[in-house]
C-alpha cells in the first residue's frame, strides 16, 4: 500500500471554500480505482488543511496523478491561489491496522 498527504496553508475564507469543494470532490475521488481510504482534516489554529489517501499501490497513485480528476483539483487550487502553499508527499505504507468490528 501507499499513502499520500496533501497539505495546504489556508485563510479561514479559503478553508471554507476548500471544504465546500471537497464535499463534492472526495466522494468522486473515492471511486478512483485503487483508493482504499480518504481522510481530510482542518487545523484552523494552524491555518492548514490536509488530505490523507491510502492507496492499494504506487501504480494507483500514478493513474490518479494522470487523470482528469487530479487536474480538476489542481485547477481549483490555482483558482484559490494555493499552488505555492500546497505540498504533496507520498510514501510506501509500512504498517496498517484496521479496527475489527
ABEGO torsion letter per residue (X at the ends): XBBBBBBBBBBAAAAAAAAAAAAAAAAAAAABBGBABBBBBBBAAAGBBBBBBBBABAAAAAAAAABAAAAAAAAAAAAAGAAAABBBBBBBBABBBBBBX
